[in-house]
Amino acid sequence: MKKQQFSKMVDVSAKQPTVREAIARGIVEVPATVMRLLRGGELHLPKGPIFQTAVVAGTMAAKRTSELIPLCHPLPVESCEVTVKAAGRRIVIEARVRTTDKTGVEMEALTAVSVAALTVYDMCKAVSQGIVIREVRLLKKTGGKSDYRA
């Protein structure tokens, strides 16, 4: 009989803390009606200032990632920068997260981008539900055993 395997958190106790950084990006595609409102200076729409709210939401999410992802280590997020910019009919969201610890902050950066994108969706859905979140991905990771660049 095959032994049942259980999920477990990776043991990082033997690792040495190093400076870790991760950058993630996501795209929110919005219909022309939404982008016209955003470009026309109506960044507040019914729920308030969209880009600023998305930045705060992404930052908060990065700090609480281990509460959302079951096997993710709780990390002290030492720096989190979330940017939200309009480009054509796309809203580009990037998150750069840093810490000095035994494991990386890729999940924190990806979570920040994902929650910021969901916040944009939530705040714009009164105008249109034709909003699509795409290409949430890791762009760069440094620190630890290996570095990564997309």
Backbone as CSV, one residue per row, in Angstrom:
resi,resn,N_x,N_y,N_z,CA_x,CA_y,CA_z,C_x,C_y,C_z
1,MET,0.839,-1.180,0.000,0.000,0.000,0.000,0.888,1.248,0.000
2,LYS,0.524,2.197,-0.817,1.304,3.420,-0.944,1.116,4.291,0.302
3,LYS,2.233,4.810,0.817,2.192,5.683,1.984,1.559,7.025,1.598
4,GLN,0.620,7.470,2.428,-0.031,8.747,2.156,0.940,9.882,2.473
5,GLN,1.024,10.842,1.548,1.914,11.977,1.730,1.104,13.186,2.163
6,PHE,1.645,13.954,3.095,0.963,15.131,3.597,1.719,16.381,3.200
7,SER,0.990,17.466,3.088,1.623,18.749,2.803,2.426,19.177,4.014
8,LYS,3.517,19.871,3.766,4.311,20.370,4.889,5.065,21.617,4.463
9,MET,5.360,22.440,5.432,6.163,23.628,5.191,7.618,23.192,5.035
10,VAL,8.337,23.787,4.110,9.745,23.470,3.886,10.556,23.935,5.092
11,ASP,11.470,23.090,5.544,12.324,23.425,6.688,13.473,24.310,6.209
12,VAL,13.501,25.553,6.648,14.564,26.486,6.260,15.492,26.803,7.435
13,SER,15.388,26.032,8.502,16.138,26.346,9.724,17.654,26.335,9.529
14,ALA,18.173,25.542,8.601,19.616,25.468,8.386,20.138,26.556,7.445
15,LYS,19.245,27.276,6.794,19.666,28.312,5.852,20.121,29.568,6.581
16,GLN,20.993,30.316,5.913,21.443,31.598,6.440,20.593,32.720,5.843
17,PRO,20.257,33.715,6.651,19.501,34.851,6.100,20.339,35.628,5.086
18,THR,19.728,35.979,3.985,20.354,36.830,2.983,19.310,37.844,2.512
19,VAL,19.785,38.877,1.839,18.858,39.856,1.270,18.140,39.188,0.106
20,ARG,16.831,39.253,0.130,16.009,38.632,-0.905,15.140,39.711,-1.539
21,GLU,14.983,39.635,-2.857,14.116,40.579,-3.550,13.365,39.838,-4.651
22,ALA,12.112,40.230,-4.857,11.329,39.668,-5.950,10.520,40.786,-6.591
23,ILE,10.391,40.699,-7.911,9.581,41.648,-8.667,8.561,40.841,-9.466
24,ALA,7.301,41.234,-9.344,6.231,40.574,-10.089,5.441,41.632,-10.849
25,ARG,4.738,41.172,-11.885,3.926,42.083,-12.694,2.623,41.392,-13.083
26,GLY,1.589,42.198,-13.211,0.306,41.710,-13.698,-0.340,42.777,-14.561
27,ILE,-1.222,42.365,-15.422,-1.909,43.265,-16.343,-3.410,43.167,-16.091
28,VAL,-4.051,44.318,-16.026,-5.509,44.357,-15.967,-5.975,45.047,-17.246
29,GLU,-6.663,44.290,-18.100,-7.198,44.870,-19.334,-8.612,45.359,-19.045
30,VAL,-8.871,46.616,-19.395,-10.181,47.205,-19.129,-10.819,47.665,-20.429
31,PRO,-12.141,47.639,-20.493,-12.826,48.148,-21.685,-12.566,49.643,-21.866
32,ALA,-12.777,50.103,-23.073,-12.536,51.514,-23.403,-13.332,52.449,-22.504
33,THR,-14.540,52.055,-22.114,-15.353,52.929,-21.253,-14.674,53.182,-19.916
34,VAL,-14.070,52.164,-19.352,-13.366,52.317,-18.067,-12.127,53.183,-18.253
35,MET,-11.371,52.904,-19.314,-10.132,53.664,-19.524,-10.433,55.132,-19.802
36,ARG,-11.523,55.425,-20.502,-11.895,56.830,-20.739,-12.122,57.551,-19.405
37,LEU,-12.801,56.901,-18.490,-13.022,57.504,-17.166,-11.703,57.710,-16.433
38,LEU,-10.836,56.716,-16.515,-9.545,56.817,-15.832,-8.689,57.927,-16.441
39,ARG,-8.645,57.999,-17.753,-7.836,59.019,-18.422,-8.457,60.409,-18.311
40,GLY,-9.767,60.461,-18.136,-10.454,61.738,-17.997,-10.321,62.337,-16.612
41,GLY,-9.487,61.716,-15.796,-9.253,62.253,-14.460,-10.235,61.747,-13.420
42,GLU,-11.131,60.872,-13.823,-12.100,60.346,-12.866,-11.555,59.061,-12.252
43,LEU,-10.401,59.182,-11.618,-9.766,58.024,-11.011,-10.496,57.571,-9.757
44,HIS,-11.527,58.277,-9.373,-12.235,57.924,-8.157,-13.414,56.996,-8.403
45,LEU,-14.039,57.108,-9.563,-15.216,56.299,-9.857,-16.090,56.179,-8.603
46,PRO,-17.036,55.231,-8.528,-17.928,55.205,-7.369,-17.261,54.868,-6.025
47,LYS,-16.235,54.029,-6.019,-15.660,53.567,-4.753,-14.490,54.397,-4.243
48,GLY,-13.978,55.333,-5.026,-12.856,56.142,-4.559,-11.682,56.074,-5.504
49,PRO,-10.509,56.532,-5.027,-9.300,56.589,-5.878,-8.753,55.188,-6.171
50,ILE,-8.885,54.770,-7.407,-8.582,53.393,-7.786,-7.106,53.039,-7.644
51,PHE,-6.231,53.802,-8.271,-4.814,53.423,-8.271,-4.232,53.463,-6.858
52,GLN,-4.561,54.489,-6.096,-4.034,54.595,-4.736,-4.546,53.448,-3.863
53,THR,-5.811,53.097,-4.026,-6.379,51.997,-3.249,-5.716,50.677,-3.619
54,ALA,-5.434,50.481,-4.906,-4.767,49.256,-5.353,-3.358,49.148,-4.776
55,VAL,-2.650,50.258,-4.684,-1.306,50.264,-4.092,-1.373,49.838,-2.623
56,VAL,-2.306,50.411,-1.885,-2.447,50.061,-0.465,-2.849,48.595,-0.322
57,ALA,-3.794,48.135,-1.135,-4.244,46.741,-1.069,-3.096,45.776,-1.364
58,GLY,-2.298,46.076,-2.384,-1.163,45.216,-2.721,-0.136,45.167,-1.613
59,THR,0.139,46.300,-1.007,1.103,46.361,0.097,0.599,45.550,1.291
60,MET,-0.657,45.721,1.621,-1.239,44.963,2.734,-1.192,43.460,2.449
61,ALA,-1.481,43.073,1.228,-1.477,41.662,0.856,-0.085,41.056,0.974
62,ALA,0.939,41.796,0.543,2.311,41.284,0.640,2.658,40.963,2.093
63,LYS,2.224,41.819,2.993,2.540,41.627,4.416,1.765,40.473,5.042
64,ARG,0.688,40.021,4.387,-0.154,38.973,4.972,-0.163,37.702,4.132
65,THR,0.812,37.551,3.262,0.835,36.417,2.338,0.768,35.076,3.057
66,SER,1.497,34.925,4.141,1.515,33.622,4.829,0.156,33.268,5.425
67,GLU,-0.726,34.236,5.577,-2.083,33.955,6.057,-2.988,33.484,4.926
68,LEU,-2.566,33.714,3.689,-3.370,33.348,2.520,-2.883,32.077,1.837
69,ILE,-1.579,31.874,1.799,-0.978,30.714,1.134,-0.583,29.730,2.235
70,PRO,-1.197,28.575,2.297,-1.066,27.688,3.459,0.358,27.328,3.896
71,LEU,1.267,27.050,2.983,2.595,26.572,3.377,3.682,27.628,3.215
72,CYS,3.279,28.870,3.084,4.209,29.976,2.908,4.719,30.440,4.269
73,HIS,6.025,30.636,4.375,6.613,31.106,5.639,6.223,32.558,5.914
74,PRO,5.931,32.889,7.159,5.716,34.303,7.486,7.059,35.029,7.458
75,LEU,7.116,36.108,6.707,8.375,36.839,6.536,8.196,38.298,6.936
76,PRO,9.245,38.895,7.479,9.178,40.335,7.739,9.426,41.097,6.439
77,VAL,8.389,41.646,5.885,8.536,42.418,4.650,9.185,43.738,5.023
78,GLU,10.409,43.940,4.550,11.162,45.147,4.897,10.907,46.284,3.920
79,SER,10.483,45.934,2.703,10.178,46.948,1.709,9.180,46.363,0.716
80,CYS,8.196,47.163,0.373,7.217,46.749,-0.632,6.808,47.988,-1.414
81,GLU,7.088,47.968,-2.708,6.708,49.070,-3.591,5.766,48.522,-4.652
82,VAL,4.560,49.048,-4.674,3.573,48.645,-5.670,3.315,49.850,-6.560
83,THR,3.398,49.642,-7.868,3.093,50.722,-8.814,1.929,50.293,-9.692
84,VAL,1.090,51.259,-10.033,-0.071,51.028,-10.884,-0.067,52.131,-11.938
85,LYS,0.012,51.725,-13.220,0.084,52.705,-14.317,-0.820,52.288,-15.465
86,ALA,-1.434,53.268,-16.098,-2.248,53.015,-17.284,-1.359,53.043,-18.522
87,ALA,-1.597,52.104,-19.436,-0.863,52.031,-20.705,-1.806,51.472,-21.764
88,GLY,-2.315,52.346,-22.607,-3.315,51.905,-23.586,-4.592,51.522,-22.855
89,ARG,-5.092,50.307,-23.121,-6.259,49.806,-22.386,-5.838,48.837,-21.296
90,ARG,-4.601,48.946,-20.909,-4.068,48.058,-19.881,-3.661,48.865,-18.654
91,ILE,-3.842,48.264,-17.523,-3.318,48.815,-16.283,-2.221,47.855,-15.852
92,VAL,-1.001,48.361,-15.760,0.161,47.537,-15.435,0.461,47.708,-13.947
93,ILE,0.509,46.590,-13.251,0.782,46.596,-11.816,2.088,45.856,-11.581
94,GLU,2.994,46.496,-10.855,4.249,45.843,-10.475,4.438,45.945,-8.976
95,ALA,5.058,44.912,-8.425,5.401,44.908,-7.006,6.846,44.475,-6.853
96,ARG,7.571,45.224,-6.031,8.959,44.893,-5.683,8.990,44.722,-4.167
97,VAL,9.354,43.520,-3.717,9.345,43.199,-2.291,10.748,42.768,-1.872
98,ARG,11.176,43.259,-0.692,12.508,42.915,-0.170,12.422,42.501,1.286
99,THR,13.336,41.601,1.656,13.503,41.206,3.047,14.915,40.671,3.218
100,THR,15.310,40.502,4.447,16.543,39.780,4.779,16.085,38.578,5.589
101,ASP,16.132,37.402,4.986,15.607,36.221,5.659,16.155,34.955,5.014
102,LYS,15.596,33.807,5.431,16.070,32.507,4.979,15.354,31.979,3.741
103,THR,14.305,32.645,3.328,13.561,32.215,2.147,13.086,33.445,1.383
104,GLY,12.758,33.239,0.122,12.481,34.359,-0.771,11.096,34.967,-0.627
105,VAL,10.904,36.081,-1.313,9.653,36.840,-1.241,8.889,36.823,-2.570
106,GLU,9.079,35.764,-3.353,8.348,35.665,-4.611,6.839,35.640,-4.380
107,MET,6.408,34.854,-3.404,4.966,34.741,-3.143,4.390,36.069,-2.666
108,GLU,5.175,36.829,-1.921,4.708,38.138,-1.456,4.528,39.096,-2.625
109,ALA,5.468,39.084,-3.565,5.357,39.964,-4.733,4.178,39.546,-5.615
110,LEU,4.020,38.251,-5.844,2.910,37.753,-6.658,1.559,38.026,-5.987
111,THR,1.508,37.883,-4.686,0.270,38.155,-3.950,-0.062,39.637,-4.001
112,ALA,0.944,40.484,-3.859,0.720,41.936,-3.937,0.111,42.309,-5.278
113,VAL,0.671,41.792,-6.361,0.160,42.096,-7.704,-1.255,41.553,-7.874
114,SER,-1.486,40.335,-7.424,-2.799,39.712,-7.584,-3.885,40.478,-6.844
115,VAL,-3.624,40.850,-5.611,-4.632,41.564,-4.822,-4.821,42.988,-5.349
116,ALA,-3.754,43.628,-5.786,-3.897,44.959,-6.391,-4.761,44.873,-7.650
117,ALA,-4.547,43.829,-8.468,-5.349,43.644,-9.684,-6.814,43.375,-9.339
118,LEU,-7.050,42.559,-8.344,-8.419,42.289,-7.911,-9.084,43.557,-7.372
119,THR,-8.314,44.406,-6.739,-8.842,45.672,-6.230,-9.265,46.577,-7.385
120,VAL,-8.436,46.646,-8.422,-8.809,47.430,-9.602,-10.112,46.884,-10.177
121,TYR,-10.205,45.568,-10.297,-11.424,44.946,-10.816,-12.622,45.344,-9.960
122,ASP,-12.487,45.182,-8.659,-13.588,45.485,-7.739,-14.040,46.939,-7.857
123,MET,-13.084,47.827,-7.991,-13.421,49.246,-8.009,-13.985,49.699,-9.353
124,CYS,-13.728,48.943,-10.419,-14.212,49.321,-11.752,-15.429,48.521,-12.202
125,LYS,-15.799,47.487,-11.473,-16.872,46.601,-11.933,-18.226,47.287,-12.038
126,ALA,-18.416,48.404,-11.359,-19.682,49.138,-11.476,-19.839,49.736,-12.873
127,VAL,-18.713,49.983,-13.535,-18.738,50.545,-14.890,-18.799,49.424,-15.922
128,SER,-18.040,48.326,-15.682,-18.012,47.212,-16.632,-17.482,45.956,-15.954
129,GLN,-18.075,44.813,-16.294,-17.536,43.528,-15.829,-16.624,42.896,-16.875
130,GLY,-16.383,43.598,-17.978,-15.529,43.080,-19.046,-14.059,43.328,-18.775
131,ILE,-13.661,43.161,-17.551,-12.275,43.405,-17.130,-11.581,42.053,-17.039
132,VAL,-10.343,41.977,-17.531,-9.603,40.718,-17.532,-8.253,40.921,-16.853
133,ILE,-7.950,40.040,-15.906,-6.638,40.046,-15.245,-5.779,39.017,-15.957
134,ARG,-4.594,39.451,-16.418,-3.717,38.579,-17.203,-2.270,38.654,-16.713
135,GLU,-1.544,37.622,-17.078,-0.082,37.626,-17.004,0.474,38.009,-15.642
136,VAL,-0.107,37.497,-14.585,0.515,37.691,-13.274,1.700,36.741,-13.236
137,ARG,2.902,37.319,-13.128,4.098,36.470,-13.204,5.269,37.087,-12.466
138,LEU,6.196,36.229,-12.118,7.445,36.655,-11.503,8.376,37.146,-12.596
139,LEU,8.921,38.341,-12.421,9.882,38.889,-13.379,11.318,38.663,-12.932
140,LYS,11.542,38.744,-11.619,12.915,38.680,-11.123,12.916,38.235,-9.670
141,LYS,13.927,37.457,-9.316,14.142,37.045,-7.934,15.643,37.019,-7.681
142,THR,16.060,37.627,-6.595,17.481,37.594,-6.233,17.602,37.191,-4.765
143,GLY,18.776,36.652,-4.453,19.061,36.217,-3.087,18.897,34.716,-2.956
144,GLY,19.534,34.156,-1.953,19.455,32.716,-1.775,20.381,31.974,-2.710
145,LYS,20.064,30.709,-2.981,20.916,29.858,-3.815,20.976,30.295,-5.262
146,SER,19.860,30.787,-5.804,19.845,31.108,-7.223,19.036,32.365,-7.484
147,ASP,19.379,33.017,-8.581,18.643,34.190,-9.039,17.816,33.777,-10.257
148,TYR,16.789,34.562,-10.547,15.918,34.260,-11.673,15.528,35.562,-12.361
149,ARG,15.500,35.529,-13.688,14.980,36.628,-14.505,14.116,36.029,-15.589
150,ALA,12.923,36.599,-15.763,12.023,36.091,-16.817,12.571,36.484,-18.172
